[in-house]
């Protein structure tokens, strides 16, 4: 089991991450909101894509820049 602390600027993003955690607690001290929870990793690793996307293929040259 892994403990995770989330410190974020956007409440919606923090809530989205916290929704995937267990035993979530929320602390507010000195103007800082900290959400903590536990995460149990799965035994299955996600399978990689069969073919990398061109957007992530570093061998692909970048598109020309417009002036």
C-alpha positions as a Markdown table, in Angstrom:
| # | Residue | x | y | z |
|---|---|---|---|---|
| 1 | Unk | 0.0 | 0.0 | 0.0 |
| 2 | Unk | 1.3 | 3.4 | -0.9 |
| 3 | Unk | 0.4 | 6.7 | 0.7 |
| 4 | Unk | -0.1 | 9.6 | -1.6 |
| 5 | Unk | -0.4 | 13.3 | -0.7 |
| 6 | Unk | -2.0 | 15.6 | -3.3 |
| 7 | Unk | -1.3 | 19.3 | -3.3 |
| 8 | Unk | -3.0 | 21.0 | -6.2 |
| 9 | Unk | -4.2 | 24.4 | -7.5 |
| 10 | Unk | -7.4 | 23.2 | -9.0 |
| 11 | Unk | -10.0 | 21.6 | -6.7 |
| 12 | Unk | -11.6 | 19.6 | -9.6 |
| 13 | Unk | -8.2 | 18.0 | -10.4 |
| 14 | Unk | -7.5 | 17.1 | -6.8 |
| 15 | Unk | -11.0 | 15.7 | -6.4 |
| 16 | Unk | -10.5 | 13.6 | -9.6 |
| 17 | Unk | -7.3 | 12.1 | -8.3 |
| 18 | Unk | -8.7 | 11.6 | -4.7 |
| 19 | Unk | -11.6 | 9.7 | -6.1 |
| 20 | Unk | -9.2 | 6.9 | -7.1 |
| 21 | Unk | -7.7 | 6.7 | -3.6 |
| 22 | Unk | -8.8 | 4.8 | -0.4 |
| 23 | Unk | -9.0 | 6.3 | 3.1 |
| 24 | Unk | -8.9 | 9.9 | 1.9 |
| 25 | Unk | -8.4 | 12.7 | 4.4 |
| 26 | Unk | -8.3 | 16.4 | 3.9 |
| 27 | Unk | -6.2 | 18.8 | 5.9 |
| 28 | Unk | -6.0 | 22.6 | 5.7 |
| 29 | Unk | -3.1 | 24.3 | 7.5 |
| 30 | Unk | -1.5 | 27.7 | 6.8 |
| 31 | Unk | -3.6 | 28.3 | 3.8 |
| 32 | Unk | -2.6 | 25.0 | 2.2 |
| 33 | Unk | -5.0 | 22.2 | 1.3 |
| 34 | Unk | -3.5 | 18.7 | 1.4 |
| 35 | Unk | -5.5 | 15.6 | 0.5 |
| 36 | Unk | -4.0 | 12.3 | 1.5 |
| 37 | Unk | -5.1 | 8.8 | 0.7 |
| 38 | Unk | -3.8 | 5.3 | 0.1 |
| 39 | Unk | -3.4 | 3.6 | -3.2 |
| 40 | Unk | -3.1 | -0.2 | -3.8 |
| 41 | Unk | -1.4 | -0.8 | -7.2 |
| 42 | Unk | -2.8 | -3.4 | -9.4 |
| 43 | Unk | -0.7 | -6.4 | -10.4 |
| 44 | Unk | -1.5 | -5.9 | -14.0 |
| 45 | Unk | 0.6 | -3.4 | -15.9 |
| 46 | Unk | -1.2 | -1.5 | -18.7 |
| 47 | Unk | -0.2 | -2.9 | -22.1 |
| 48 | Unk | 1.7 | -0.5 | -24.3 |
| 49 | Unk | 0.1 | 0.7 | -27.6 |
| 50 | Unk | 0.8 | -1.5 | -30.6 |
| 51 | Unk | 2.2 | 1.4 | -32.5 |
| 52 | Unk | 3.5 | 4.7 | -31.1 |
| 53 | Unk | 1.6 | 7.8 | -32.0 |
| 54 | Unk | 3.4 | 10.3 | -34.3 |
| 55 | Unk | 2.9 | 12.9 | -31.6 |
| 56 | Unk | 5.1 | 10.9 | -29.3 |
| 57 | Unk | 7.6 | 9.6 | -31.8 |
| 58 | Unk | 10.7 | 11.7 | -31.3 |
| 59 | Unk | 12.1 | 10.6 | -34.7 |
| 60 | Unk | 9.3 | 12.5 | -36.4 |
| 61 | Unk | 10.4 | 16.0 | -37.3 |
| 62 | Unk | 8.3 | 18.8 | -35.8 |
| 63 | Unk | 5.8 | 20.6 | -38.0 |
| 64 | Unk | 6.9 | 23.9 | -39.7 |
| 65 | Unk | 6.3 | 27.0 | -37.7 |
| 66 | Unk | 4.1 | 29.6 | -39.2 |
| 67 | Unk | 5.3 | 33.2 | -39.2 |
